[in-house]
Amino acid sequence: MNTLICGSMAYDTIMVFQDQFKKHILPEKIHILNVAFLVPEMRREFGGCAGNIAYNLKLLGGNPLIMATVGDDFSSYAVRLEKLGLTQAHIRPIPDSYTGQAFITTDLDDNQITAFHPGAMSFSEQNHVGDAKKVSLGIVSPDGREGMLQHAREFHEAGIPWVFDPGQGMPMFSGDDLLRFVEQADYVTVNDYEAQLLQDKTGKKVDELAKGKRAFIITRGGEGSTIYADGKEIVIPCAKPTALLDPTGCGDAYRAGLLHGIQQGWDWETTGRLASLLGTLKIASRGGQNHAPTRDEIAGLFQRHFGYAVKL
């Protein structure tokens, strides 16, 4: 069966400023900020939540279907998806628009200044969950506001289990909107910052938000993650990375591990550990889609890190 991934497709333009922002931003002049940063190092990566999640799920042997809207500049990404064997059946071109674009400038302290142009994402409601066939699991990740609301409703009405992954899209929604998402979803996954923001905006504590969900997952970076499921609080350790090169896309890799474990019917201890391992593999390479372990390598690393075998 297929996993339908609703979310963004984007290009990430990543630039490195060989100094510290704090040396060039004067606090007393912040009201008239006018700065320029020389960035001799720049690269362009394939990204977007839907693209990153699908890439990682494909590594695990899953069957991801991407549902997204893209612009006139999508051709190079389309070629990549074809090479990866990822169908474009539910990727809708929006004429006279750009594919989502993130422009990220990072300093030597790993602080980031990001500008994001949503482009074609703003038309994501033109796609419908019902257009995809043989779907047994879905996820709603950051995308256009109306599209996220619509896809959540369509998953719920179709009776298809789905994961709510608000990510950086959370500021687009009111507390009532977010509560509706949580009520409709079967699973919710957020990082620790997003978990606090979700509580602040809804006025609900984690135990209240997790009530009635199959699982409520909070990731905590290098400190691992916590899964609230079956009335238990399950602590998932973080697999030790070989290098800490780039956190971009680590959350998406983790979510792919969650989706795979759910599709396989695994227990949460194993599902969480696979998700953790995927995030660890991603952080050791630059960009969201440049790590390329085989399924056998992932299984071997799982046994090495966690002491027992898993069949992917």
N, C-alpha and C positions, 0 to 999 in steps of 0.2 A: 504493500500500500504506500501511498505518497504522503509526504509532509509538505503542506502548503505554507510558504514563507512570504508573508506580506510585509513589505518594508521598502527601504530606500536602496537605490543603486546610485553610486556616486564615484566621482574621481576625487582623490585626496592629493592635493599639491602640498608637499611638506618641505618647509624651508628651515634652515638652521642658522641662527644668529650666534656668531662666535664670541659672545660676551653675555653679560647679565642685564636683563631688562631694567632692574632696579637702579643701575648706574646711569640710565638714560631717561628715566621718567621722574620728574621732579614733583614730589607730593604737593608742594605749595602752588604748583602751576597746573594741577590736574584739571582745573576748570577750563583751561585753554590748551589742552593737549594737542601737540603737533609734532610727532616724531617720525623718523624714518630709520629703518634697520637694514643695513647691508647684509644680504644673505647669499654668500658665494656658493653654498651647498643647497641644491634643490632636487627633488625627485617627485615623480607623479606616480601614484599607486591606484590600483583598482580597489574600490571600497564600497561603502554603503552597507547598512546592517543586513539587508536581504542577501546581497552578494557575498558578504563574509560568512554568514551563517550557512548558506547553501554550499559554499566552497568547503567548509569544514565538515559538513554532514556528508558530502560526497566522498571525502577522504575516509570516512568511517564505513562506507558502503551503503549509505542511505539513499533514498529516492526523493530528493528535494525538488519542489516546483517553486520557482520564483514568481511572485506576483508584484509587479512594480510598473511605474511609468518613467519613461526616459526621453531624452531630447535628441536633436538632430546630430549631436556629436557622439552618439553611442557606438559608432561602427567599430572602433578598436576594442571596446568591451565585448561587443557581440562576437567578434572573432575569437576572443579569449574563451567565452562561454562555450562556443562550438568546440574548441579544442579540448575543453574540460568535460565535454559530454553533458552539459547542463542545458536543458530545454529552454527555449525562449517563447514557448507557446503563450505564456501569460504575462509577457513583458510588452507593454503597450507604448508605442512611440507617440509623442505629443508634438505635432508640427510647430515649428517656429519657437522652440524652447531649448534650453540647455538641460543636460543631465545634471543632477545634483552635484554641487561642487563645494568641497571644503578646502580652505586655504589656511594652513596651519604653520605658524612660526614658533619655533622652539628655541629657548636660550640654553646656556650651558648648565643651568640649574634644573632643566627639564620643565620650566614654566612654559605655558603655551598661550598664544593669542590666536584665536580662530575666528575666521569669518566663513559663514556658510550660506550659499545660495541654493534654495530648494529647487528652483527651476521646475522641471516636469513633475516633481513630487507633489506639487500643489494640485495636481489633477488626478491623484491616486484613486479618488472615488469613482473614476470611470471604469475601474476593474471591479469584478464581483466574485465573491467566493464560489458561488454556484457555477461559474464558468469552468472551474477545475474539477476533474473527475477522479474517482477512486482515492479520495482524501480521507485519511483516518486520524490526522493530527494537524494542527495549525499553530501559527504564531503571528501575533500582531506586534511588530517592532516599529521604531520611529519612522514616520512617513508623513504625508500630508494630513492635516488635522481631520478633515472631513472623511478622508479615506480610512483613517484609523477607527473612527467612530462607526463607520459603515461596516467595515470588515469584522469588527468585534460583534456587532449586532447580527451579521450574517452567519458567522460561525455559531453563535449561540442559538439562533433560530433553526439552523440546520442540524443541531445536535452533535456537531463535530467538536471533540475536546480541543482546547486551544490554550496557548500560553500568552499572557499579557506581559509585554516587555516594553515599558514606556520609555526607558532610557532618557536621552536628551530631549525627547519630545514632551516630557512632563510639563514644562512651563506653559504649553499651549492650552492646558486643560484646567478647568475649575475643580474644586474639591468634589462637587456633585458629579462631574464628568468622570473623575477618577474612581469614585465609589461605584459608578455604574459599570465601568470597565472591570473592576475587581469582582463585582457581583456576577457578571456574565462569564468571567474566565474560569477555567478549571485549574489553572496554574498561574502563579505570578512570580516573576523574577526581576529583582532590582539589585543595584549595588548598595553599599551601606549609606552613601550620601542620598541616593534616591529614596531609600527606605525612610530616612528621616524627613525628607521633603514630602513624601507620600503621607506620612503621619501628620505633618504640620498642615497640609492642605485639606485633608479629610477629617481631621480631629479624631482619628481612630488610632489605637495602638496596634503593634504588630500582631498580638494575639487575637485582636478583634478582626483585623484584616485577613488573617490566616484561617479564621473559623469557616468551616464549610468548603475550603479549598482542598484539592487533592494534594497540593504542595504549595508552600510559599517559600521562595528561595532568596536569600540575601548573600551576595558575594562580598568579600572583604579583602580583595587584592592578595597580597602576600600572606595574609593571616588566614586564608582559606575561605570557607563559606559555611552557612548554616541553612539547613533545610527543615522547615516546620511541616511535618506530615504525620498523619495517623496519631495525632495527639502527642507527638514526640518532637524534641528539638535535636536534630541530628547534626553533629559537627563534622564537617568534611575538611581534612587536612589539605594543605597546598603542596603539590608535587614540587620538588626543588628544581628550578630551571638551570640550564647549562650557562645561560647568559641573560642579562637584563638589557635588551637592546631597544625595544619599542613596545609600549603598552597598547598602541592602536589596534583595535580589533580583538583584544583578549576577551572582552565580555561576549562578543559574538561567537568566538570559538567555544567558550564555556556553554553558551546556549545550544550550540550544535550538539555538544555532548549530552546535555539534558534531553534534547529531542530524541536522540538516538536511544538513550536508555529507556525513555518512556515508550517508544515504539517497540522495543525489545521486551518490555514487561519486566525490566530488572528492578531489584530493590533500590531504595534511595541511597544506601551506602555506596553501592557500586556505581549507580548513575552519577552521583555527585563526584566520585573519584575520577570517572572518565571525563566529566566536564572540566574538573580541575586540571587534569593532565593536558587536555586540549589547550587550555589557556596558557599553561606552562610552555608547551611546544611553540605557541604563537609568539610569546614574549621574547623568545630567543632569536627572532628574525625581524627584519624591518618590514613594515607594511602589513596589511591585514591578510594577504593571500600569498605569501612567498614561502611559507613552511610547507614541506611536501613529504611527510613521512608516509610509508606504506602502512596498510592495515596490520601486517605482521610486526612491523616496527612499533606501532602504537600498542599492540597487545603485549609485546615484549617489555616495553617501557612500563606499562601498567603493572605487570607482575614484579618488575624490579622495584618500583616505587612503593607498591602497596602489599606485596607479599602473597598475592594469589592471582590465579589466571582468569582471564575473561575471554570469551569468544566473540569476536566482532563479526 
